Amino acid sequence: MLVNAGAFLDDLTRLSFARGILFFGSSANVSLTGTKFRVEDIEPEILAIADLVIDYGLCKYHPHQSSSTLLNLETLEVVRYGSCFEDIADAMRRHFGVALPPPPARRDKE
């Protein structure tokens, strides 16, 4: 399973598979309230219902100030343009000959 979130989550995933235990996490935010990059930014109501909270520090891609990029691999549709989209689009083009559509223009950068 590709989690692509670093060595810590790779180890958690490996242990989960080895023990046959389902392990998953939420996006740690209330819908439509934006991405949280630190534990202290997570809403109290989310923290209150969590079985376990691991403060692993500031998220790796916090400089992007966006959620993850979501790509439907069956249709190659970009579901959400987010962090590292340019890297993903470049890899898709170079390794698979697939050109992803560019992100829509952002009004805050005009």
N, C-alpha and C positions, 0 to 999 in steps of 0.2 A: 504494500500500500504506500502510495506517495502522499506524504503529508506536507513536505516541502516547508517545514517551519523550524528547522534546526535540529541539532543533536538531541536536545532535551526531549522534544516531542517525538523524534525518531525512536528514542529509548522507551518512552511511554507506549508508543504504538507497538513496538516489538514485544514488550511485556504483556500488553493487552491481548495480542494474538496468541502468545505462548500459553496464556492462562484461559483463553476462550471467554474473555470478559469484554463486554461492550464498553468502549471508552469514547466519550465524545464531549465536546464543549460547545457552548453557545458563542454567539458573536459578542456577548457581554455588553449588550446595550439594549435599551428600549427601542423598538422599531421607530425609525425616522428621526433618531436623536443624534446620529452621527457615530463615527468610529471612535472607540476609546483606545488610547495608546498607553495608558498607565492604569494600574489597579485603582488608584485614588480617584480616577475620573469616572469609574463605573458607578451607576446609580445605586443607592442603598438598597432599593427593593430587589435589584438583581443579586447583589451580594448576599442578601438575606436568604435567598432560596437556593444558593449554590451549596452543593455538598462539599466542595473543596475549591479553594482559591489559592493559586500559586502565583506569587508576585515574582516574575522573572525579569522585571525591569522594563524599561522603555522598549516598545516594539521596534524591531529592526527597521521597518520601512516608515517610521513616523515622519521623516522629512517630506514624504509624498503627501501627507495629510489627506489620504483617501483610503477607501476600503480596497479590498483585493479585487483584481480583475477576474471576472467570471467568463469562461468561454465554454459554450456547448460543443463538445468534441464530436457529437454526431452530426450536427449541422454546420459547425464552424461559425456559428453566430456568436457575436460578442454580446453577452447578456449584460455585463456591467464593465465599463471602462474604469480602471482603477490603478492602484500601485503597480509599477513595473510593466504597464501595458506595452510601452515601446520595446522593452526587452523581449516580451513574449511575442509580439508581432515580428520582431527581427528574427527570432529563433524559428518561428513558423515559416517565414519566407525562406531563410537560408537552408533549413534542414528538410522542409516538406514541400517547398514551392507554393505555399499558401499565402496569399496576400489578404490580411485582415483589413477591414475598412478603418480609416482613421477615426479618431474620436471626434465627436461633434465639437464645433467651436464653443468655447466657454465665454459667456457674457462678461464674467468678472475679469477677463484678460483683454477685453477690447479697449 
